């Protein structure tokens, strides 16, 4: 059984690179399999760099910890007839890998031994991690004989830390590399300054490089001077120039409107969102509008950065511009320098129909597996302009559909997204991805699945469903894999029934069962003082989607409630399958526990909508008898939510990752849920009771 955890204890799991004792000793190798036995040698080149050495040491450690096989690491070449693993760089051996002679490309040949031919050091590391995956899926140190060549479909694959905001211990870097990702992001306010305070960027760059990982700066550096103003070059030299001068090994920088605060001269935009008289501006600010002089900003940052790193990847992300007319967005993209990267969010801002009502995807969501109209427009513009195309895809397994869970265990919905990404790759040249944002990277069955799905292979023809089945065997055991698969099919039916609106993503689904239910006093959760955002991205009252992007709330709320009720039915169907299983390992216990927490999450979302309906009636009714009925319904709903939130405490106590998110810190843990329960008691015992007393006279 799972044991109760204190806050942050989930980090112990993130610091565990290799799961102990994965081997099923009852298994025997088949005729076409090679068994790695005690004493097997792993040979690496005499001049191997630190990437190869680090990966080879990791492989030896894996064999011992996970497969109970003692291996020996050596430099040089194996002896004739020796059953061993030989690691070489293809070029050094005169081996032509063909189309796999590319970044991180490699070939693995298994016969009486194993020979790895890689294009580069990072390819060597990925080949060794690949063999670890094969043995995990086989539950034994057996490798099928044959030849397989592989290369990545996307690069970079950028992720934020799932350990803690901008915190990257070596073990977390190792896990990121094992899952096929090759770049990390650091929120950058200035040189060596992150929202968490001082951070030695170069030290992180050096450590990450050992694992074959690059470091990108996600810019929070403000642009208070227009690039065409006098002294602008000196100003940007002092910011971005200094950043790359001090940290010349930074791979690149990501620039997004809301973070860089560009002072555009475009007459169509306002300098501030709110005027001096306190009235919101009629115009958008440049944070949210695709102003043509962004070209000047990007060009300036590119020029000062590439003085010190000629290969610096300047990534311009159009996240904020979706409400700008298509013509202006496309015109800006086609005016950008050709030697930068354009990043476009995959699904955000899509309008779609659900049960006869209009919905709007406010932010990152798995509800829509495909790309948005905005993405298609901007991707096409990038292709026509000859600009490298990246996308924010959330494929590390989490979106804002659920803000404080480890990952969304809906693999069949994720696979639909992978297929649409491949479509974008083939159609528009999508080549790089950002896979998570504030909520960070947590290794899971979804990251393992996507790692394989984001790899091109020759000699290994596997459908996504086959890959998933192998992943499930490795994580939950052969005995339970098919039953878990059926549960995950049910969970995958949940995603399309969630609501990606602002009301949900900035409300109940941001924090889950700790979400406050208020009546006359609008009270929000208390955030930890060191949180980057805390409750600034949690709305304690049920807001409605503005500007007609979706149908009126009165038109859609009951259909949304019905949709969420359907989602909960599917969630509980999957949970029922998991509950029937016996002899569950730790991974399976955690999946079941998180699924039950997600069910509570959905129930809080249902209650939040029903509470909004009752509040609306409360504000509009004048008949005291009708109001009395509303108050009775409010009381019943609060008692139901009290029971739901109380149940959720059981699940967050058993997994300290639940209720936590790196930029908000803990907002959904036991302490915050208990706070919400006290708020419910206040509303019941003071507000509702006082109204009942006043109307009884």
C-alpha positions in Angstrom: 0.0 0.0 0.0 1.1 3.6 -0.6 2.3 5.4 2.5 1.5 9.0 3.5 4.0 11.6 2.2 5.1 15.0 3.5 5.2 17.8 1.0 7.9 17.5 -1.7 8.5 13.9 -0.9 7.7 13.1 -4.6 11.1 14.5 -5.3 12.6 11.2 -4.0 11.0 9.5 -7.0 12.4 12.1 -9.4 15.9 11.5 -8.0 15.6 7.7 -8.7 17.0 7.2 -12.2 16.7 3.4 -12.4 13.9 1.5 -10.8 15.3 -1.4 -8.8 14.7 -5.1 -9.5 12.6 -4.8 -12.7 13.8 -8.3 -13.8 11.3 -11.1 -13.9 13.6 -14.0 -13.1 11.0 -16.5 -14.4 11.6 -15.4 -18.0 14.0 -17.2 -20.3 15.5 -15.8 -23.5 14.0 -16.9 -26.8 16.0 -18.3 -29.6 16.3 -15.0 -31.4 17.4 -13.0 -28.3 20.7 -12.2 -26.8 21.0 -12.4 -23.0 23.3 -10.0 -21.2 25.0 -11.9 -18.3 27.2 -11.0 -15.4 30.6 -9.8 -16.5 29.5 -8.4 -19.8 31.8 -5.6 -20.9 30.7 -2.3 -22.3 33.5 -0.9 -24.5 33.6 2.8 -25.3 36.2 4.8 -27.5 39.5 5.6 -25.8 38.8 9.3 -26.5 35.2 9.2 -25.4 33.8 12.5 -24.3 31.8 13.2 -21.1 28.5 12.5 -22.8 29.5 9.0 -23.8 31.2 8.3 -20.5 28.2 9.6 -18.5 25.7 7.5 -20.6 27.9 4.3 -20.5 28.3 4.6 -16.7 24.5 5.0 -16.5 24.0 1.9 -18.6 26.3 -0.2 -16.3 24.4 1.1 -13.3 21.1 0.3 -15.0 22.1 -3.3 -15.6 23.1 -3.8 -12.0 20.1 -1.9 -10.3 17.3 -2.9 -12.6 18.4 -6.2 -14.1 20.8 -7.6 -11.4 23.5 -8.0 -14.0 27.1 -6.9 -13.2 28.8 -5.2 -16.2 32.3 -3.8 -16.7 33.0 -0.5 -18.4 36.2 -0.5 -20.6 37.9 1.7 -23.1 38.9 0.3 -26.5 37.7 -2.6 -28.6 36.2 -6.0 -27.7 38.2 -9.1 -28.3 37.3 -11.5 -31.1 34.5 -13.8 -30.1 33.8 -11.8 -26.9 30.1 -11.3 -26.0 30.1 -7.6 -25.2 28.7 -4.2 -26.1 30.8 -2.1 -28.4 30.1 1.6 -28.7 31.6 3.5 -31.6 31.1 6.7 -33.5 30.1 5.7 -37.1 32.4 8.2 -38.8 35.5 6.9 -36.9 34.7 3.3 -38.1 33.9 4.4 -41.7 30.2 3.3 -41.2 27.6 5.1 -43.4 24.3 5.4 -41.5 22.6 6.8 -44.5 19.6 9.0 -43.5 20.4 8.3 -39.8 23.8 10.0 -40.2 22.3 13.0 -38.5 22.0 14.6 -35.1 21.4 11.9 -32.4 21.1 9.3 -35.2 22.3 5.8 -34.4 22.2 2.1 -35.3 22.1 -0.9 -32.9 23.2 -4.3 -34.2 22.4 -7.2 -32.0 23.8 -10.7 -32.8 26.3 -12.6 -30.6 27.0 -9.2 -29.0 25.9 -5.6 -29.4 27.4 -3.0 -31.7 26.3 0.6 -31.5 27.2 3.0 -34.3 26.2 6.6 -33.6 26.5 9.8 -35.6 27.5 11.8 -32.4 27.9 11.4 -28.7 24.3 12.2 -28.0 23.3 9.4 -30.4 25.4 7.1 -28.3 23.6 8.1 -25.2 20.2 7.6 -26.8 21.2 4.2 -28.1 22.1 3.1 -24.6 18.9 4.5 -23.2 17.0 2.7 -26.0 18.4 -0.6 -24.9 17.4 0.1 -21.3 13.9 0.7 -22.6 13.9 -2.6 -24.5 14.9 -4.5 -21.4 12.4 -2.6 -19.2 9.6 -3.6 -21.7 10.9 -7.2 -21.8 11.3 -7.3 -18.0 14.6 -9.0 -18.5 18.2 -8.3 -19.9 17.2 -9.8 -23.3 17.7 -8.1 -26.6 16.1 -9.2 -29.8 18.7 -10.0 -32.5 18.6 -7.7 -35.6 19.5 -4.2 -36.8 17.6 -1.1 -35.9 18.4 2.5 -36.9 16.8 5.5 -35.2 16.7 9.3 -35.2 14.6 12.0 -33.6 11.6 13.4 -35.3 11.8 16.7 -33.4 14.7 18.8 -32.0 14.8 20.7 -29.8 12.4 19.1 -27.4 12.3 21.7 -24.7 11.0 21.2 -21.2 10.8 23.1 -17.9 11.8 21.5 -14.6 9.2 19.2 -12.9 11.4 19.1 -9.8 10.9 22.7 -8.9 10.9 26.0 -10.8 14.3 26.2 -12.6 15.7 23.4 -10.3 17.7 20.7 -12.2 19.5 18.2 -10.0 21.7 15.8 -12.0 19.2 12.9 -11.5 16.4 15.0 -13.0 18.6 15.9 -16.0 19.4 12.2 -16.5 15.7 11.3 -16.5 15.0 14.1 -19.0 17.7 12.7 -21.3 16.4 9.1 -20.8 13.0 10.2 -22.0 14.5 11.6 -25.2 14.4 15.3 -24.5 17.4 17.4 -25.4 16.7 20.9 -24.1 15.7 22.6 -20.9 14.3 26.0 -20.2 15.3 28.5 -17.5 13.1 31.6 -16.7 15.6 34.4 -17.2 15.2 37.9 -15.6 18.8 38.8 -16.0 22.2 37.1 -16.1 22.2 34.4 -13.4 18.8 35.6 -12.2 15.7 33.5 -12.3 12.4 34.0 -10.4 13.8 31.8 -7.7 16.8 34.1 -7.2 20.4 33.6 -8.1 21.1 30.7 -10.4 24.5 30.0 -11.9 23.5 29.6 -15.6 27.0 28.4 -16.7 27.1 25.7 -14.0 23.7 24.4 -15.2 24.8 24.6 -18.8 28.0 22.5 -18.0 26.1 19.9 -16.0 23.3 19.6 -18.6 25.8 19.1 -21.4 27.0 15.9 -19.8 23.6 14.4 -20.4 23.3 15.7 -24.0 21.0 18.5 -23.0 21.0 22.2 -24.2 19.8 25.1 -22.1 17.5 27.8 -23.4 16.7 31.1 -21.7 13.0 31.8 -21.4 13.2 35.5 -21.4 11.6 37.6 -18.6 14.0 40.4 -19.5 11.9 43.5 -20.2 12.4 45.6 -23.3 11.9 49.2 -22.1 13.6 50.8 -25.0 12.4 50.6 -28.6 15.1 49.1 -30.9 14.9 52.1 -33.2 15.4 54.7 -30.4 18.7 56.4 -29.8 21.0 54.3 -27.5 18.9 51.1 -28.2 21.9 49.1 -29.3 23.8 49.8 -26.1 20.7 49.0 -24.1 20.2 45.6 -25.7 23.9 44.9 -25.6 23.6 45.4 -21.8 20.7 42.9 -21.6 20.7 40.1 -24.2 24.3 40.8 -25.3 25.5 40.5 -21.7 23.5 37.3 -21.3 25.2 35.6 -24.2 28.6 37.1 -23.5 28.5 35.8 -20.0 26.9 32.5 -21.0 28.1 31.8 -24.6 27.1 28.2 -24.4 23.4 29.0 -24.0 21.6 27.3 -26.9 19.1 30.1 -27.4 16.4 32.3 -26.1 12.6 32.2 -26.2 10.8 35.5 -26.6 7.1 35.9 -26.0 5.0 39.1 -26.0 3.7 39.0 -22.4 7.1 38.4 -21.0 9.3 40.8 -22.9 6.9 43.8 -22.7 7.9 45.4 -26.1 7.3 49.2 -26.3 5.9 49.2 -29.8 5.4 52.4 -31.8 2.4 50.8 -33.6 -0.4 53.4 -33.4 -3.0 50.6 -33.2 -1.8 49.6 -29.7 -1.9 51.1 -26.3 1.1 51.6 -24.0 -0.8 50.2 -21.0 -3.8 47.9 -20.5 -5.5 50.4 -18.2 -5.6 54.2 -18.9 -4.5 56.8 -16.3 -8.2 57.4 -15.5 -8.6 53.7 -14.5 -10.7 52.7 -17.5 -9.3 49.8 -19.5 -7.9 50.8 -22.9 -10.0 50.3 -26.0 -6.8 49.2 -27.8 -4.7 46.1 -27.1 -1.2 46.4 -25.9 1.8 45.2 -27.8 1.9 42.2 -25.5 -1.1 40.8 -27.3 -0.9 42.3 -30.8 1.4 41.3 -33.7 2.9 44.7 -34.2 5.1 45.0 -37.4 8.0 46.5 -35.4 8.5 43.2 -33.5 10.8 42.6 -36.5 13.0 45.4 -35.2 13.1 43.9 -31.7 13.8 40.3 -32.9 16.5 41.6 -35.3 18.2 43.6 -32.5 18.2 40.7 -30.0 19.4 38.4 -32.7 22.3 40.7 -33.6 23.6 41.4 -30.1 23.2 37.7 -29.0 25.0 36.3 -32.0 28.0 38.4 -31.4 28.9 36.0 -28.7 27.2 32.8 -29.9 26.8 32.8 -33.7 24.6 29.8 -33.5 22.2 31.2 -30.9 18.6 30.0 -31.6 16.3 33.0 -31.4 12.8 31.6 -30.8 9.9 34.0 -31.3 6.7 32.6 -29.8 3.4 34.0 -31.1 1.5 32.7 -28.0 -0.2 36.1 -27.3 -1.2 37.1 -30.8 -4.1 34.8 -31.6 -6.7 37.7 -31.4 -4.8 39.8 -33.9 -6.4 39.6 -37.4 -4.9 36.9 -39.6 -3.6 39.4 -42.1 -1.4 41.2 -39.5 -0.1 37.9 -38.0 0.9 36.5 -41.4 2.4 39.8 -42.5 4.6 39.9 -39.3 5.8 36.4 -39.8 6.7 36.9 -43.4 8.7 40.0 -42.4 10.8 38.3 -39.7 14.5 37.4 -40.2 14.7 34.0 -42.0 17.4 32.7 -39.6 15.3 32.5 -36.5 12.7 30.0 -35.2 9.0 30.7 -35.0 7.1 28.9 -32.3 3.3 28.6 -32.6 1.0 27.2 -29.9 -0.6 24.0 -31.2 -4.2 24.2 -30.0 -4.8 27.5 -28.1 -7.6 29.9 -29.1 -9.5 27.4 -31.2 -13.2 27.9 -31.5 -15.2 24.7 -31.8 -18.7 23.3 -31.4 -19.7 21.0 -28.5 -23.3 19.7 -28.3 -24.6 22.5 -30.3 -22.9 25.3 -28.4 -19.7 27.3 -29.2 -16.7 26.7 -27.1 -13.3 28.4 -26.9 -9.9 26.9 -25.9 -8.6 29.6 -23.6 -5.1 28.0 -23.1 -3.2 24.7 -23.3 -5.6 21.8 -23.5 -5.9 18.2 -24.5 -9.6 18.6 -25.2 -8.7 19.3 -28.8 -6.2 16.8 -30.0 -5.6 18.7 -33.3 -4.0 22.0 -34.2 -6.0 25.2 -34.3 -6.9 27.4 -37.2 -4.4 30.0 -35.8 -1.6 27.4 -35.9 -2.4 26.4 -39.4 -2.3 30.0 -40.6 1.0 30.8 -38.9 2.6 27.5 -39.9 1.8 28.1 -43.5 3.2 31.6 -43.3 6.4 30.2 -41.7 6.7 27.7 -44.5 6.2 30.3 -47.2 8.7 32.6 -45.5 11.3 29.8 -45.1 11.4 30.1 -41.3 12.1 27.1 -39.0 8.8 26.0 -37.3 8.5 25.0 -33.6 5.3 24.4 -31.6 4.2 24.4 -28.0 2.6 21.0 -27.8 2.3 20.1 -24.1 3.4 16.6 -25.0 5.3 16.1 -21.7 1.9 14.9 -20.6 0.2 17.8 -18.9 -2.0 20.9 -19.8 -4.0 23.4 -18.0 -7.0 21.1 -18.1 -5.8 19.9 -14.7 -3.3 22.2 -13.0 -2.0 20.1 -10.1 -1.8 16.5 -11.2 1.4 14.7 -12.3 0.2 14.0 -15.8 -3.0 13.3 -17.7 -3.3 9.5 -18.1 -5.2 9.7 -21.4 -2.8 8.0 -23.8 -5.3 7.4 -26.6 -6.1 11.1 -26.7 -2.3 12.0 -26.6 -1.8 9.6 -29.6 -4.3 11.5 -31.6 -2.2 14.7 -30.9 1.0 12.9 -31.9 -0.6 12.0 -35.3 -1.7 15.6 -35.9 1.8 16.8 -35.0 3.3 14.4 -37.6 0.8 15.8 -40.1 2.1 19.3 -39.3 5.7 18.0 -39.6 5.0 16.6 -43.0 2.9 19.6 -44.2 4.7 22.6 -42.8 8.0 21.3 -41.5 7.3 21.3 -37.8 10.8 20.3 -36.5 11.0 21.5 -32.8 8.7 21.5 -29.8 8.2 22.9 -26.4 6.6 20.2 -24.4 5.5 21.9 -21.1 5.4 25.2 -19.4 5.2 26.2 -15.8 3.9 22.8 -14.7 7.2 21.2 -15.8 8.4 17.7 -16.9 7.4 14.6 -14.9 8.5 11.2 -16.3 5.4 9.0 -16.9 3.9 6.5 -19.2 3.0 9.5 -21.4 6.6 10.7 -21.7 7.8 7.2 -22.5 5.1 6.7 -25.1 5.8 10.1 -26.8 9.6 9.4 -26.7 9.0 6.4 -29.0 6.4 8.1 -31.1 8.7 11.0 -31.7 11.4 8.8 -33.1 11.8 7.7 -36.7 13.0 4.1 -37.1 14.2 1.6 -39.7 13.9 -2.1 -38.8 11.4 -1.7 -36.0 7.9 -1.2 -37.3 5.6 -0.5 -34.3 2.2 1.2 -34.2 1.5 3.6 -31.4 -0.8 1.1 -29.7 1.9 -1.5 -29.7 4.4 0.9 -28.2 1.9 1.7 -25.5 1.3 -2.0 -24.7 5.1 -2.4 -24.3 5.3 0.7 -22.0 2.5 -0.7 -19.9 4.3 -4.0 -19.5 7.4 -2.3 -18.4 5.6 0.0 -15.9 2.9 -2.3 -14.5 4.0 -5.8 -15.3 2.8 -8.3 -18.0 0.1 -9.6 -15.7 -1.8 -6.3 -15.5 -0.9 -4.6 -18.8 -4.1 -5.4 -20.7 -6.4 -4.4 -17.8 -4.5 -1.2 -17.3 -4.8 -0.6 -21.0 -8.6 -0.9 -20.8 -8.6 1.5 -17.8 -6.6 4.0 -19.9 -9.0 3.7 -22.8 -11.8 4.8 -20.4 -9.6 7.7 -19.0 -8.9 8.8 -22.6 -12.6 9.4 -23.1 -12.5 12.0 -20.3 -10.4 14.6 -22.2 -12.8 15.4 -25.0 -15.5 16.0 -22.4 -13.6 18.5 -20.3 -14.1 22.2 -20.9 -11.1 24.3 -21.9 -12.7 27.7 -21.1 -11.3 30.4 -18.9 -13.9 29.7 -16.3 -12.5 26.2 -15.8 -8.8 26.7 -16.6 -8.5 29.6 -14.2 -11.0 28.3 -11.8 -11.8 24.8 -10.4 -9.6 22.9 -12.8 -6.6 25.1 -12.0 -6.3 23.8 -8.4 -8.9 21.1 -8.1 -10.7 20.2 -4.8 -9.2 23.1 -2.9 -11.0 25.6 -5.1 -13.0 28.0 -2.9 -16.8 28.3 -3.0 -17.8 31.8 -2.0 -21.1 33.6 -1.5 -21.0 37.3 -0.5 -17.3 37.4 0.4 -14.9 36.6 -2.4 -12.0 34.8 -0.8 -9.0 33.2 -2.5 -6.5 30.6 -1.4 -3.4 31.7 0.4 -0.2 31.0 -1.7 3.2 30.2 -0.4 5.3 33.4 -0.2 8.0 32.0 -2.6 5.6 31.0 -5.3 6.2 32.5 -8.7 2.5 33.1 -9.4 0.6 31.7 -6.5 -3.1 32.6 -6.7 -2.6 35.3 -9.3 -3.7 32.8 -12.0 -6.6 31.4 -9.9 -10.0 33.2 -10.1 -12.0 32.6 -6.9 -15.4 33.4 -8.5 -16.8 31.8 -11.6 -15.8 34.2 -14.4 -17.4 34.1 -17.8 -15.6 33.9 -21.1 -15.4 37.5 -22.5 -16.0 39.1 -25.9 -18.3 36.4 -27.3 -15.5 33.9 -28.0 -17.9 31.2 -26.7 -21.6 30.9 -26.4 -23.2 32.8 -23.5 -22.8 31.0 -20.2 -26.5 30.6 -19.8 -26.6 28.7 -23.1 -23.7 26.4 -22.3 -23.4 25.8 -18.6 -26.0 22.9 -18.4 -24.5 21.2 -21.3 -21.0 21.6 -19.8 -22.3 20.1 -16.6 -23.7 17.1 -18.5 -20.4 16.8 -20.4 -18.4 16.8 -17.1 -20.7 14.2 -15.6 -20.1 12.0 -18.6 -16.3 12.5 -18.1 -16.6 11.4 -14.5 -18.5 8.2 -15.5 -15.6 7.3 -17.8 -13.1 8.2 -15.1 -14.8 5.9 -12.6 -15.1 3.1 -15.1 -11.3 3.1 -15.4 -10.9 3.3 -11.7 -13.2 0.3 -11.2 -10.9 -1.8 -13.5 -7.8 -0.8 -11.5 -9.5 -1.5 -8.2 -10.1 -5.1 -9.1 -6.5 -5.9 -9.8 -4.3 -7.7 -7.2 -0.6 -7.6 -6.4 -0.2 -4.0 -7.7 3.2 -2.6 -7.9 4.0 1.0 -6.7 3.5 2.4 -10.2 0.0 0.9 -10.5 -1.0 2.1 -7.0 0.1 5.6 -7.9 -1.9 5.5 -11.1 -5.0 4.4 -9.3 -4.5 7.0 -6.6 -4.1 9.8 -9.1 -7.1 8.6 -11.1 -9.3 8.9 -8.0 -7.9 12.4 -7.3 -8.8 13.4 -10.9 -12.4 12.1 -10.3 -12.6 14.4 -7.3 -11.2 17.2 -9.6 -14.0 16.7 -12.1 -16.6 16.7 -9.3 -15.3 20.0 -8.0 -15.6 21.3 -11.6 -19.2 20.1 -11.8 -20.0 21.7 -8.4 -18.4 25.0 -9.4 -20.8 25.3 -12.3 -23.8 24.3 -10.3 -22.7 26.8 -7.6 -22.6 29.5 -10.3 -26.1 28.7 -11.3 -27.4 28.9 -7.7 -25.5 32.2 -7.2 -27.1 33.6 -10.3 -30.6 32.6 -9.0 -29.7 34.1 -5.6 -28.9 37.4 -7.2 -32.0 37.5 -9.4 -34.9 36.0 -7.3 -37.2 38.3 -5.2 -39.7 35.7 -4.0 -38.7 34.6 -0.5 -40.1 31.1 -1.0 -38.0 30.6 -4.1 -35.0 32.1 -2.4 -35.5 29.7 0.4 -35.3 26.8 -2.0 -32.1 28.2 -3.5 -30.6 28.4 -0.1 -31.5 24.8 0.6 -30.0 23.8 -2.7 -26.8 25.7 -1.9 -26.5 24.0 1.5 -26.9 20.5 -0.2 -24.3 21.4 -2.8 -21.8 22.7 -0.2 -22.2 19.5 1.8 -21.6 17.4 -1.3 -18.5 19.4 -2.1 -17.4 19.1 1.5 -17.6 15.3 1.1 -15.8 15.4 -2.2 -12.9 17.6 -0.9 -12.6 15.5 2.2 -12.2 12.4 0.0 -9.5 14.2 -2.1 -7.4 14.6 1.1 -6.9 10.9 1.2 -5.3 10.9 -2.3 -3.0 14.0 -1.9 -1.7 12.6 1.4 -0.5 9.5 -0.5 1.2 11.4 -3.3 2.9 14.7 -2.6 3.0 15.6 -6.3 -0.8 15.9 -6.3 -1.9 19.4 -5.4 1.5 20.9 -6.4 2.6 22.9 -9.4 6.1 24.5 -9.8 5.0 28.1 -10.4 2.0 28.1 -8.0 3.7 25.7 -5.4 1.2 23.9 -3.2 -2.4 25.1 -3.7 -4.2 21.8 -3.7 -2.5 19.9 -0.9 -4.1 18.7 2.4 -3.5 22.1 4.1 -5.3 24.1 1.3 -8.2 21.6 1.0 -8.7 21.8 4.8 -8.7 25.6 4.3 -11.4 25.2 1.7 -13.4 23.0 4.1 -13.2 25.8 6.8 -14.5 28.3 4.2 -17.4 26.0 3.4 -18.2 25.9 7.2 -18.2 29.7 7.3 -20.6 30.0 4.3 -22.9 27.3 5.8 -22.8 28.5 9.4 -22.7 32.3 8.9 -23.7 33.5 5.5 -26.5 31.0 4.6 -27.8 30.7 8.1 -28.0 34.5 8.5 -30.0 34.8 5.2 -32.4 32.1 6.4 -32.9 33.8 9.7 -33.5 37.2 8.0 -36.1 35.8 5.6 -37.9 33.7 8.2 -39.3 37.0 9.8 
